[in-house]
Amino acid sequence: MIAKSMLAVVTVAATALALTTGCDSERNTPASTSTAAPPTTTVAQPPPTIRASCETAVPASWREVIDTSELNTGGVSTVPGIVTRAGEVTAARDNGDTRDVLLIGADRSITELYAVPDPNLNDAQVVAMDDRWIVIGVIRIPRNSNGVLPGLTRVDVIDRQGGAVRTITQESEEDYGAGRNAIDSVAMFDGKVYWITRAAYSDETGKVSSYDLGTGAVADVALGPGYDVRTTAAGLIWDVEGRRAELKIPGSIPAPVAEALGMNRDRLTLATDGTAYAWLTGVDQGGTGVAWWSPQTGLVRVTGEVVSVKNSLPPVYVAGPYVVIGKGRQESDTGETVVDTRSGAVTYLRDYITGADGGTIALHLRQSPGVVRSDALQPLAC
């Protein structure tokens, strides 16, 4: 599978340019398709609500909700993926002899989206999705191929208006065998699909290309060290020298959020569910808390070291009043952190969360996906 979350951009031009501009960033994973540059107007805001973080055990009612959220999708195994703004969960299903991509509705309905080509050689998953387009990454991972690293070999786009499928880039079998023209990663942003290719798999230098979903135009965007292009609420991001992420094309965010974020690395953890925004705070100091904003309640800051961010930044998701962080405590085997911004209470889960948006939290439970609605979880308190 593609990693849990998936070189300096100038204005998209017909020729590749050096990757030397952009703002510092770190890895994050929401599949936003924000479009415009950040607002520059500063608006006076009421003082934030400050809450000290406090740790609490996972409530028994949460455990019951999670354990009963498992969905039988058929097949041998099904792995959940991203969550859409409408609260839909994407998933990759292995049926033993075939593989396909599913869409699980917020009502737990199941729709087959895409049949994986050559399923004994390939798998696939949804890389990005909005109300019009679905971007599929086809991954070379032969069955029973222990020790083989999965790699992107093809990118398809499904038009949700009619179901037409287009292949926008593909590594040939000859190139795959020789390790040439490897596709590193793919993302969707502002009506375009972006991907990075490298002349050889081990090369640091890559080329960023774009495909306009409206016109079909393909353009070279940038050339230089680059890995792992992805979209967050902050905009389009990819890694440069030293695997340090940079924000290359900023997205549009509300003025109060932009003012609260400032220009430090905190903004690079920004996530949204379309209404509320959340981010980690004190990133430059290793992490000092969480911030959450909505137009109804304003800014809430939860203080304290909720998770350590001394190395890479974990993915952040918004699920109503909850902030979900794709990292647990350093000294335990927990994998996920959930912060209730209404109280400052923090709990740590051992379950693997693959995404959250639109009021839905997706979990990988045993061999099946779990689909939890955030309003089914009782508020956390200490």
C-alpha positions as CSV (number, residue, x, y, z in Angstrom):
1,M,0.0,0.0,0.0
2,I,0.9,3.6,-0.3
3,A,2.2,5.1,2.9
4,K,-0.3,6.3,5.5
5,S,-0.1,9.7,4.5
6,M,1.7,9.6,0.5
7,L,10.6,19.8,-6.2
8,A,10.0,23.9,-5.5
9,V,6.8,24.8,-7.3
10,V,6.5,27.9,-9.3
11,T,3.5,28.8,-11.3
12,V,2.7,25.8,-13.5
13,A,4.6,26.2,-16.7
14,A,5.4,24.1,-19.8
15,T,8.9,23.4,-18.7
16,A,10.4,22.0,-15.5
17,L,12.0,24.4,-13.0
18,A,14.4,24.0,-10.2
19,L,12.9,22.9,-6.8
20,T,14.2,25.7,-4.7
21,T,11.2,27.8,-3.5
22,G,8.4,27.1,-1.1
23,C,7.7,27.1,2.6
24,D,8.8,24.5,5.2
25,S,6.4,21.7,5.8
26,E,6.1,18.2,7.2
27,R,4.1,15.2,6.4
28,N,0.3,15.3,6.8
29,T,-2.5,13.4,5.0
30,P,-6.0,14.9,4.5
31,A,-7.1,14.9,0.8
32,S,-8.1,18.5,0.5
33,T,-8.5,20.2,-2.8
34,S,-8.3,23.8,-1.6
35,T,-7.8,26.3,-4.4
36,A,-6.8,29.8,-3.6
37,A,-3.8,31.5,-2.0
38,P,-4.2,32.1,1.8
39,P,-5.9,35.4,2.8
40,T,-3.7,38.2,3.8
41,T,-6.3,40.3,5.7
42,T,-5.8,40.3,9.5
43,V,-9.1,40.3,11.4
44,A,-9.3,40.9,15.2
45,Q,-10.4,37.8,16.9
46,P,-11.7,37.1,20.5
47,P,-9.2,35.6,22.8
48,P,-8.8,31.8,22.5
49,T,-10.2,29.3,25.0
50,I,-7.3,27.6,26.7
51,R,-7.7,24.1,28.1
52,A,-4.9,22.1,29.8
53,S,-4.6,18.6,28.4
54,C,-5.3,15.6,30.6
55,E,-5.0,11.9,29.9
56,T,-7.9,9.6,30.2
57,A,-8.4,5.9,29.6
58,V,-10.4,4.8,26.5
59,P,-14.0,4.7,27.7
60,A,-15.7,1.3,27.7
61,S,-18.4,2.8,25.5
62,W,-15.8,3.8,22.9
63,R,-14.4,0.3,22.9
64,E,-17.9,-1.1,22.3
65,V,-18.5,1.4,19.4
66,I,-15.2,0.5,17.8
67,D,-15.5,-3.2,18.2
68,T,-19.0,-3.2,16.7
69,S,-18.0,-0.9,13.8
70,E,-16.4,-3.7,11.8
71,L,-18.0,-4.0,8.4
72,N,-18.1,-7.3,6.5
73,T,-17.2,-6.4,2.9
74,G,-16.7,-10.0,1.7
75,G,-13.5,-11.3,0.3
76,V,-10.4,-12.4,2.1
77,S,-9.4,-9.0,3.5
78,T,-10.3,-5.4,3.1
79,V,-8.1,-2.5,4.1
80,P,-9.6,1.0,4.6
81,G,-8.1,4.1,3.1
82,I,-8.9,7.8,3.0
83,V,-12.2,9.3,4.2
84,T,-14.0,11.9,2.0
85,R,-15.5,15.2,2.9
86,A,-18.9,13.4,2.7
87,G,-17.8,10.9,5.3
88,E,-17.3,8.1,2.8
89,V,-14.6,5.5,3.4
90,T,-12.5,4.1,0.6
91,A,-11.1,0.6,0.9
92,A,-9.0,-2.0,-1.0
93,R,-10.5,-5.5,-1.1
94,D,-8.7,-8.7,-1.9
95,N,-11.2,-11.5,-2.9
96,G,-8.5,-14.2,-3.3
97,D,-8.6,-14.2,-7.1
98,T,-9.6,-10.6,-7.8
99,R,-8.9,-7.3,-6.1
100,D,-11.1,-4.2,-6.2
101,V,-11.6,-0.7,-4.7
102,L,-14.7,0.0,-2.6
103,L,-16.6,3.0,-1.4
104,I,-18.3,2.6,2.0
105,G,-21.0,5.2,2.5
106,A,-21.5,7.0,5.8
107,D,-24.6,4.8,6.0
108,R,-22.3,1.7,5.7
109,S,-23.5,0.9,2.2
110,I,-20.9,-0.6,-0.1
111,T,-20.2,0.2,-3.7
112,E,-17.6,-1.3,-6.0
113,L,-15.6,1.5,-7.6
114,Y,-12.8,-0.1,-9.6
115,A,-11.5,-3.5,-10.6
116,V,-7.8,-3.8,-10.2
117,P,-6.0,-4.8,-13.5
118,D,-3.9,-8.0,-13.3
119,P,-4.8,-8.6,-9.6
120,N,-2.2,-11.3,-9.2
121,L,0.4,-8.6,-9.9
122,N,-1.2,-5.4,-8.7
123,D,-3.2,-3.8,-5.9
124,A,-4.8,-0.4,-5.9
125,Q,-6.2,2.3,-3.5
126,V,-7.9,5.6,-3.7
127,V,-5.3,8.4,-3.5
128,A,-7.7,11.3,-3.5
129,M,-11.4,11.9,-4.1
130,D,-13.9,14.7,-4.2
131,D,-17.5,15.1,-5.3
132,R,-16.4,14.8,-9.0
133,W,-13.2,12.8,-9.3
134,I,-11.6,9.7,-7.9
135,V,-7.8,9.2,-8.3
136,I,-6.7,5.6,-8.1
137,G,-3.1,4.5,-7.6
138,V,-2.2,1.1,-9.1
139,I,0.5,-0.6,-7.0
140,R,2.8,-3.4,-8.2
141,I,2.7,-5.9,-5.4
142,P,2.5,-9.5,-6.7
143,R,0.8,-12.1,-4.5
144,N,3.1,-14.0,-2.2
145,S,5.9,-11.6,-3.0
146,N,7.7,-11.5,0.4
147,G,10.4,-8.8,0.5
148,V,9.2,-7.0,-2.6
149,L,8.6,-3.2,-2.0
150,P,5.3,-2.1,-3.4
151,G,5.5,0.7,-6.1
152,L,3.1,2.9,-8.0
153,T,3.0,1.9,-11.7
154,R,-0.1,3.6,-12.9
155,V,-2.6,6.4,-12.1
156,D,-6.2,6.2,-13.2
157,V,-8.9,8.8,-12.7
158,I,-12.6,8.0,-12.5
159,D,-15.2,10.6,-13.4
160,R,-18.1,10.2,-10.9
161,Q,-20.4,11.8,-13.5
162,G,-20.8,8.8,-15.7
163,G,-18.0,6.5,-14.4
164,A,-15.5,7.0,-17.3
165,V,-11.9,5.9,-16.4
166,R,-8.8,7.6,-17.7
167,T,-5.2,6.5,-17.3
168,I,-3.1,9.7,-16.9
169,T,0.3,8.2,-16.4
170,Q,1.8,4.7,-16.4
171,E,5.2,3.1,-16.0
172,S,5.8,0.6,-18.8
173,E,6.6,-3.0,-18.1
174,E,10.1,-2.5,-19.6
175,D,10.8,0.5,-17.4
176,Y,9.5,-1.3,-14.3
177,G,11.8,-4.2,-14.9
178,A,14.7,-1.9,-15.4
179,G,13.8,0.4,-12.5
180,R,13.4,3.4,-14.8
181,N,10.8,6.3,-14.8
182,A,9.4,5.2,-11.4
183,I,6.3,6.9,-10.2
184,D,7.0,8.1,-6.7
185,S,3.7,9.5,-5.5
186,V,0.5,11.2,-6.7
187,A,-2.0,13.8,-5.3
188,M,-5.0,15.9,-6.4
189,F,-5.2,19.6,-5.8
190,D,-7.2,22.5,-7.3
191,G,-8.6,20.5,-10.2
192,K,-5.3,18.9,-11.2
193,V,-3.5,15.6,-10.5
194,Y,0.2,16.0,-9.6
195,W,2.7,13.2,-9.6
196,I,6.5,12.7,-9.2
197,T,8.6,10.5,-11.4
198,R,12.3,9.7,-11.2
199,A,14.5,8.5,-14.0
200,A,15.7,5.7,-11.7
201,Y,14.1,4.4,-8.5
202,S,17.1,5.3,-6.4
203,D,17.5,8.9,-7.9
204,E,16.9,11.8,-5.6
205,T,16.0,14.1,-8.6
206,G,12.4,13.8,-9.7
207,K,10.1,15.6,-12.0
208,V,6.7,17.0,-10.9
209,S,4.0,16.8,-13.6
210,S,0.4,17.9,-13.6
211,Y,-2.8,16.7,-15.4
212,D,-5.7,19.2,-15.7
213,L,-8.9,17.2,-15.0
214,G,-11.0,19.8,-16.9
215,T,-8.9,20.1,-20.1
216,G,-6.7,17.0,-20.1
217,A,-3.6,19.2,-20.4
218,V,-0.3,17.8,-19.1
219,A,2.4,20.1,-17.9
220,D,5.9,19.8,-16.4
221,V,5.9,21.7,-13.1
222,A,9.3,21.3,-11.4
223,L,12.5,19.4,-11.5
224,G,14.8,18.6,-8.5
225,P,15.0,16.5,-5.3
226,G,11.5,15.5,-4.5
227,Y,9.4,12.7,-2.9
228,D,5.9,12.0,-1.6
229,V,3.7,14.7,-3.1
230,R,0.5,15.1,-1.1
231,T,-2.4,17.4,-0.3
232,T,-3.2,18.8,3.1
233,A,-5.5,21.6,4.3
234,A,-2.5,23.9,4.0
235,G,-2.0,23.1,0.3
236,L,0.2,20.9,-2.0
237,I,3.3,19.6,-0.3
238,W,6.3,17.4,-1.2
239,D,9.6,16.5,0.4
240,V,12.9,18.0,-0.7
241,E,16.5,17.5,0.3
242,G,16.9,15.5,3.5
243,R,13.2,14.4,3.2
244,R,12.1,17.7,4.6
245,A,8.6,18.6,3.5
246,E,7.8,22.0,2.0
247,L,4.5,23.6,1.1
248,K,4.6,24.4,-2.6
249,I,1.2,25.6,-3.5
250,P,-0.8,27.1,-0.6
251,G,-4.5,26.5,-0.3
252,S,-7.3,28.8,0.9
253,I,-7.9,29.0,4.7
254,P,-10.1,31.3,6.8
255,A,-8.5,34.5,8.0
256,P,-8.8,33.6,11.7
257,V,-7.0,30.3,11.1
258,A,-4.2,32.0,9.1
259,E,-3.8,34.6,11.9
260,A,-3.6,31.9,14.6
261,L,-1.2,29.7,12.7
262,G,1.3,32.4,11.8
263,M,4.3,31.4,9.6
264,N,5.9,28.7,11.7
265,R,5.8,25.0,11.1
266,D,2.6,24.5,13.0
267,R,0.7,25.5,9.8
268,L,2.1,22.5,8.1
269,T,0.0,20.1,10.2
270,L,-3.2,21.9,9.3
271,A,-6.3,19.6,8.8
272,T,-10.0,20.4,8.2
273,D,-13.3,18.7,7.8
274,G,-14.6,21.6,5.7
275,T,-15.9,23.5,8.7
276,A,-13.5,23.1,11.6
277,Y,-9.7,23.3,11.4
278,A,-7.0,21.7,13.6
279,W,-3.3,21.7,13.9
280,L,-0.4,20.8,16.2
281,T,1.1,23.7,18.1
282,G,4.7,24.3,19.2
283,V,6.1,22.1,16.4
284,D,9.4,23.9,16.4
285,Q,9.7,23.1,20.1
286,G,8.8,19.4,19.7
287,G,5.1,19.8,20.2
288,T,3.3,21.7,22.9
289,G,-0.4,21.0,22.2
290,V,-3.3,21.2,19.7
291,A,-5.3,24.0,18.3
292,W,-8.9,23.7,16.9
293,W,-11.0,26.4,15.3
294,S,-14.6,26.6,14.0
295,P,-16.6,29.6,13.0
296,Q,-19.2,28.8,15.6
297,T,-16.9,28.5,18.7
298,G,-13.7,30.3,17.7
299,L,-10.2,29.2,18.6
300,V,-9.5,26.5,21.3
301,R,-6.0,25.7,22.4
302,V,-5.3,22.5,24.3
303,T,-1.9,22.8,26.0
304,G,0.6,20.2,27.0
305,E,2.7,17.7,25.1
306,V,-0.1,15.6,23.6
307,V,2.3,13.8,21.2
308,S,6.0,14.3,20.6
309,V,6.9,15.7,17.2
310,K,10.6,15.9,17.6
311,N,11.2,14.0,14.3
312,S,8.6,13.8,11.6
313,L,5.1,15.3,11.8
314,P,2.2,12.8,12.1
315,P,-1.0,13.1,10.1
316,V,-3.8,15.1,11.7
317,Y,-7.5,14.7,11.1
318,V,-10.6,16.5,12.2
319,A,-13.7,14.6,13.3
320,G,-16.2,17.1,14.7
321,P,-14.8,18.3,18.1
322,Y,-12.2,15.6,18.1
323,V,-8.6,16.0,16.7
324,V,-7.2,12.7,15.6
325,I,-3.4,12.4,15.4
326,G,-1.7,9.5,13.7
327,K,0.8,8.8,16.4
328,G,0.6,7.4,19.9
329,R,2.7,7.9,23.1
330,Q,6.4,7.3,22.6
331,E,6.7,5.0,25.6
332,S,3.8,2.7,24.7
333,D,2.4,0.6,21.9
334,T,-0.5,2.9,21.2
335,G,-0.8,4.1,17.6
336,E,-3.3,6.9,17.6
337,T,-4.1,9.9,19.7
338,V,-7.6,11.5,20.1
339,V,-8.1,14.9,21.7
340,D,-11.5,16.1,22.7
341,T,-11.3,19.9,22.3
342,R,-14.4,20.5,24.4
343,S,-12.5,19.3,27.6
344,G,-8.9,18.9,26.7
345,A,-9.1,15.2,27.5
346,V,-6.7,13.0,25.6
347,T,-6.9,9.3,25.0
348,Y,-4.6,6.9,23.2
349,L,-5.8,4.1,20.9
350,R,-4.1,0.9,19.8
351,D,-6.4,0.7,16.8
352,Y,-5.0,1.9,13.5
353,I,-6.9,4.9,12.1
354,T,-6.5,5.4,8.3
355,G,-8.4,8.7,8.1
356,A,-11.2,10.9,9.4
357,D,-13.4,13.5,7.7
358,G,-17.0,14.4,7.3
359,G,-17.8,13.1,10.8
360,T,-16.5,9.6,10.0
361,I,-13.4,7.8,11.4
362,A,-12.0,4.8,9.5
363,L,-10.1,2.1,11.3
364,H,-8.3,-1.0,10.2
365,L,-9.7,-3.8,12.4
366,R,-8.2,-7.2,11.9
367,Q,-9.1,-8.1,8.3
368,S,-11.9,-5.6,7.8
369,P,-12.6,-1.8,8.0
370,G,-14.3,-0.2,10.9
371,V,-16.5,2.8,10.3
372,V,-17.3,5.0,13.3
373,R,-19.3,8.2,13.3
374,S,-17.8,10.7,15.7
375,D,-21.2,11.6,17.2
376,A,-21.5,8.0,18.4
377,L,-18.5,8.6,20.7
378,Q,-19.3,9.9,24.2
379,P,-17.4,13.1,25.1
380,L,-14.0,12.5,26.8
381,A,-13.4,13.9,30.3
382,C,-10.8,13.6,32.9
